[in-house]
């Protein structure tokens, strides 16, 4: 060995030694810092009220069982622990909140826009669509999609809402006098409406795939809920080899099959020069589908209020395809993700909301009669379709609908990942950064401090003077703040037309008292015992006319 190579070797050895001398303290320091942070995290977490857990697994056992059992267990927990509940699922901290003052800190703040990790189970289905995307992608897509639910666009859908409402009445007329589950009818109807309106696919080109799609979505929601509730189904590699993993592949075939077909047809239609611009303007008195959420203004209100003059607009899928064709960054995959998102969010929520409404009308005949009285005043003896202006007159029906959404919010919880520590306004507790925070809408809507007799169905809870007095975040069926539901106005308008059409045609009965409802949160809140109702035609010839 030469002197020169010895010098080089010595230098290398000393560099290696220096590296280790620096690395080891850095690692130790890093570990100590992580430990201190973790200790702080754990200390803060353990100051929050919640059930005692076991070493290592924490409260994971509380999440075992089917979705009906876990929903019922969580309702019981919420009685025991009040408005803040802490759970450990192994090392992961999950905190449920319900007080509107705390909810406002999360939903009203644009720091906490990122969805929690649990939403990743939606990815094989919805990809990076609006519901789960984050950062710049979410921001730019929201800006693109929100105007496709502009009031002008919604007004142009009224005719289709009417035609489909009438069609579902004709289908349900076959159940005359029998007790049946109305959810499947509502589900199929809302899928078909979405296809015709937001997707612009004409009825002539539709087939039974709407029904098959709705049924596949229901089963997918079940699987997604199971993945959240059952810890062993969480790791992808384990999930894939279970029967649920295999079933998911088949269900996604049906779901994506329909969305791909819809996009293909729309592209063909547009390339044959058939682009449907919507031209209409809003009268000042028609500035909103409802005034129910006017204290919680969001981007949807701003776009309607700031609208001046007559503008050409495109419905959702037309705009998506035009944007992509104009070369703005929107890939075919992104279009598919957004179509899947709108199809899911837009149908299952309204199907559940309308089914709860019908059961409640069946149970509370007095309120049903009052709705029908209001409808008689609007329509008299005529069975003409509803206009947009008519829906603004359906004030009592709207209150009945809002009350159904209060007691049985179709989206019962909303989860976010905390981006920084949050000091809760209700108790002063600090919830540390990194926590999965769950807004328990279903509980917020039943707090005695904010609602008189919260377990009693009372449409007067939504009288404008009562709503104005209440905390704005005490009624959040559509979430609130920058990440509120983009389809809120669409949903309310569509529901008013479907439900008023049903009540004009049928007297609705339901015999099961609310105390016997078996609630199940399969992502969307449903009744495990089924949405059983009975119908009786109001006029003999109504469906024949
Ligand atoms: C009664 C009917 C509906 C209810 C109760 C409802 C409720 C909600 C709620 C609570 C959220 C927030 C979810 C979360 O943050 O995890 C949401 C988001 C969303 N909803 Fe709805 N929704 C309804 C109907 C609709 C309709 C008809 C559409 C579309 C046609 C729609 C499209 C969306 C989209 C795209 C999002 C994600 C928005 C974003 O993250 O920026 N929803 N909805």
Boltz pocket constraint, residues with backbone or C-beta under 6 A from the ligand:
constraints:
  - pocket:
      binder: B
      contacts: [[A, 130], [A, 131], [A, 132], [A, 142], [A, 198], [A, 341], [A, 342], [A, 345], [A, 346], [A, 347], [A, 349], [A, 350], [A, 353], [A, 409], [A, 410], [A, 411], [A, 413], [A, 414], [A, 415], [A, 476], [A, 477], [A, 478], [A, 479], [A, 482], [A, 483], [A, 484], [A, 485], [A, 486], [A, 487], [A, 488], [A, 490], [A, 491]]
      max_distance: 6.0
